[in-house]
Amino acid sequence: MKRVAMKVAYLGSGFSGSQAQPGLRTVTSQVLDDIRKVLGDADPGLEFSSRTDKGVNALGNAIVFHSGMDDLNVLSKALNSVSDGVFYRSYCEVDEEFNVRHASRRIYRYALDAEGIDLEKAEECCRLFEGEHDFLRFCRYDGKPTRLTIDRISCSEDNGMLFLDFEARYYLWNMIRRISSAVDRVGRGKASIEDVKDALEGKDMSFGVGRPDALTLTDVQYDFLNFSRADPRGIDSRKKEHVTDERLRLGFYQGLRGIPR
């Protein structure tokens, strides 16, 4: 019996979050269904590195489970062939002491509409959050310590979108969505740099919470693990279907620009 770590991707709109919830389709329930179709009904001991809320996407969340299949490349291909909504992107054998929660870093990306945003102000606002701070005013408080460190936040603009890339070992609940909302408000002149400084110093104020579907868990990284890429053919064939669907939807919305005759 091998213990396997895998990186998984999913579009958050198809799930009610990552955690198991009775009667709801979640990422956990889908992954368990996939594993049982391939490996049988034994409890695989499935664990996730990072929780994602309803609507939040992932390109590289990490999971760990037990497998009776020795060839992990074949295992990943089999999982991709049966799954509905989860993509198994890479794999690595781990020992029983490995704790999937103890990542070296977690990287997230938040997407904002760049139109109307002052990029210099947005970048200045991002720099305020780097380093160690008390993020009590930038989270949904659940009793956990609120003082932590963000290693890096970078801004980049592409094709009408402003992307905020976050790097840290861990985050608080709703933290990135609240920070991103603050950056958005400062960039649009609806809040000031001083307002953000005051909130970081403990002043009771809120900048709102950004929409969940604009947030993507880009990667969960472990300095001591080397993941192997899964066979891309199983992913590419499924991806092609989704890309075609999105192009059809985009064509409809682009058609709205025209004037009916």
C-alpha positions in Angstrom: 0.0 0.0 0.0 1.5 3.3 -1.1 0.7 6.8 0.3 0.3 9.2 -2.5 0.3 13.0 -2.7 -1.3 14.6 -5.8 -1.9 18.1 -7.1 -5.5 18.6 -8.2 -7.3 21.3 -10.1 -11.0 22.3 -10.2 -13.3 25.1 -11.1 -15.1 26.2 -8.0 -18.4 27.0 -9.6 -19.1 23.2 -9.8 -18.7 22.5 -6.1 -20.0 23.7 -2.7 -16.5 24.2 -1.5 -13.7 21.6 -0.9 -14.8 20.2 2.5 -17.3 17.3 2.9 -20.9 18.5 3.5 -23.8 16.1 3.8 -26.1 16.2 0.8 -23.8 18.6 -1.2 -21.4 18.1 -4.0 -18.0 19.1 -2.8 -14.4 18.6 -4.1 -13.9 16.0 -1.3 -17.0 14.0 -2.3 -15.9 14.0 -6.0 -12.3 12.9 -5.2 -13.6 10.1 -2.9 -15.9 9.0 -5.6 -13.1 9.0 -8.2 -10.8 7.0 -5.9 -13.4 4.4 -5.1 -14.2 3.9 -8.7 -10.5 3.2 -9.4 -9.3 1.5 -6.2 -12.5 0.1 -4.5 -14.5 1.1 -1.5 -11.8 0.9 1.3 -11.2 4.1 3.2 -8.3 5.9 1.4 -7.5 8.2 4.3 -8.0 11.3 2.1 -6.7 14.6 3.3 -6.5 18.1 1.7 -3.8 20.6 2.1 -6.0 23.7 1.8 -9.7 24.4 2.3 -11.4 26.4 -0.5 -14.8 28.0 -0.1 -17.7 27.6 -2.4 -16.9 29.2 -5.8 -13.1 29.3 -5.2 -10.9 27.7 -7.9 -7.8 25.6 -7.6 -5.0 24.8 -10.1 -2.8 23.1 -7.6 -4.4 22.1 -4.3 -2.6 19.1 -2.7 -4.2 15.9 -1.5 -2.9 12.7 0.1 -4.4 9.2 0.2 -3.5 5.5 0.3 -3.4 3.5 -2.9 -3.0 -0.2 -3.7 -1.9 0.7 -7.2 1.9 0.8 -7.5 2.1 2.7 -10.8 1.2 6.3 -9.9 1.2 7.4 -13.5 -1.4 4.8 -14.3 -3.3 5.8 -11.2 -3.4 9.5 -12.2 -4.6 8.5 -15.7 -7.3 6.3 -14.3 -8.5 9.0 -12.0 -8.6 11.6 -14.8 -10.6 9.2 -16.9 -13.4 8.8 -14.4 -13.6 12.2 -12.8 -16.3 14.8 -13.4 -14.8 18.2 -12.5 -11.5 17.4 -10.8 -8.2 17.2 -12.8 -5.3 15.2 -11.3 -2.2 17.1 -12.5 0.8 15.6 -10.7 1.8 12.9 -8.2 4.5 11.9 -5.7 4.9 9.0 -3.3 5.2 10.1 0.4 5.8 8.4 3.7 3.4 8.0 6.6 4.9 10.9 8.5 4.1 13.4 5.7 1.5 16.0 6.8 -0.1 17.5 3.7 -1.1 20.6 5.8 2.5 21.5 6.4 3.3 23.2 3.1 6.3 25.4 2.5 4.2 28.0 0.8 0.7 28.5 -0.7 0.3 30.7 -3.8 -3.0 32.3 -4.6 -4.1 34.6 -7.5 -7.0 37.1 -7.3 -8.4 38.7 -10.5 -9.8 42.2 -10.6 -11.3 44.2 -13.4 -8.5 46.6 -14.3 -10.7 49.3 -15.8 -10.8 52.3 -13.6 -8.0 51.2 -11.2 -4.9 53.3 -10.6 -2.2 50.7 -10.8 0.3 52.7 -8.8 -2.1 53.1 -5.9 -3.0 49.4 -6.1 0.7 48.4 -5.9 1.3 50.8 -3.0 -1.6 49.2 -1.2 -0.3 45.7 -1.8 3.0 46.6 -0.3 1.3 47.5 3.0 0.3 43.9 3.5 3.7 42.3 2.9 5.6 41.2 6.0 4.2 40.4 9.5 0.9 42.0 10.5 -2.2 41.4 12.6 -4.8 40.7 10.0 -7.8 40.7 12.3 -9.6 43.3 10.2 -8.9 41.4 7.0 -10.3 38.0 7.9 -13.5 36.2 9.0 -12.4 35.6 12.5 -12.7 32.0 13.6 -10.6 31.9 16.8 -7.2 31.3 15.2 -4.3 33.7 15.8 -4.5 36.6 13.4 -0.9 37.6 13.3 1.0 36.1 10.4 3.4 36.9 7.5 2.7 37.4 3.8 5.9 36.9 2.0 5.0 38.6 -1.2 2.1 40.3 -3.1 2.7 41.2 -6.7 0.4 43.1 -9.2 0.3 42.4 -13.0 -2.1 43.7 -15.6 -3.1 41.6 -18.6 -5.9 41.7 -21.1 -8.0 44.1 -19.0 -7.5 42.3 -15.7 -5.4 43.1 -12.7 -3.9 40.0 -11.1 -2.8 40.0 -7.4 -0.5 37.1 -6.6 -0.1 36.2 -3.0 2.6 34.0 -1.4 2.7 32.8 2.2 2.8 29.6 4.3 -0.8 30.0 5.3 -3.7 32.4 5.4 -6.8 33.2 7.5 -10.4 32.6 6.4 -11.5 35.1 3.7 -8.2 36.9 4.1 -7.2 37.2 0.5 -10.7 38.2 -0.6 -10.8 41.0 2.0 -7.3 42.2 1.1 -8.1 42.2 -2.6 -11.3 44.1 -1.9 -9.2 46.7 -0.1 -6.8 47.0 -3.0 -9.6 47.4 -5.4 -11.2 50.2 -3.3 -7.9 52.0 -2.9 -7.2 51.7 -6.6 -10.6 53.2 -7.5 -10.3 56.0 -5.0 -13.1 54.7 -2.7 -10.7 54.2 0.2 -7.2 55.6 1.1 -3.8 54.2 1.9 -4.3 55.7 5.4 -7.5 53.8 5.8 -5.7 50.5 5.2 -2.9 51.5 7.5 -5.5 52.3 10.2 -7.1 48.9 9.7 -3.8 47.1 10.0 -3.2 48.9 13.2 -6.5 47.6 14.6 -9.1 50.2 13.8 -12.5 48.5 13.4 -13.4 48.9 9.8 -14.1 46.7 6.7 -13.4 47.0 3.0 -15.8 44.3 2.0 -15.2 40.8 0.7 -14.2 40.1 -2.9 -16.2 37.6 -5.0 -15.1 34.0 -4.5 -14.9 33.0 -8.2 -12.1 35.5 -8.8 -9.8 33.6 -6.4 -7.6 30.7 -7.5 -5.3 28.6 -5.4 -2.5 28.4 -7.9 -0.2 26.0 -6.1 0.8 24.4 -2.8 4.5 23.8 -2.6 6.7 21.6 -0.5 10.5 22.2 -0.6 11.2 18.5 0.1 9.0 16.9 -2.5 9.4 16.5 -6.3 6.1 15.9 -8.1 5.9 14.1 -11.4 3.6 15.5 -14.1 0.6 13.3 -14.9 0.1 12.2 -18.5 -1.4 15.3 -20.1 -3.5 13.4 -22.7 -6.2 12.5 -20.2 -6.4 16.1 -19.0 -6.2 17.7 -22.5 -9.2 15.8 -23.9 -11.4 16.8 -21.0 -10.0 20.4 -21.1 -10.9 20.7 -24.8 -14.6 20.1 -24.1 -14.7 22.8 -21.5 -12.8 25.3 -23.6 -15.3 24.8 -26.5 -18.1 25.4 -24.1 -16.5 28.7 -22.9 -15.9 29.9 -26.4 -19.5 29.3 -27.3 -20.6 31.4 -24.2 -18.1 34.1 -25.1 -19.4 34.3 -28.6 -22.9 34.9 -27.3 -21.8 37.8 -25.1 -19.7 39.3 -27.9 -22.8 39.1 -30.1 -24.6 41.4 -27.6 -22.4 44.2 -28.9 -24.2 44.2 -32.2 -27.5 46.0 -32.9 -30.4 43.7 -33.7 -31.9 44.6 -37.1 
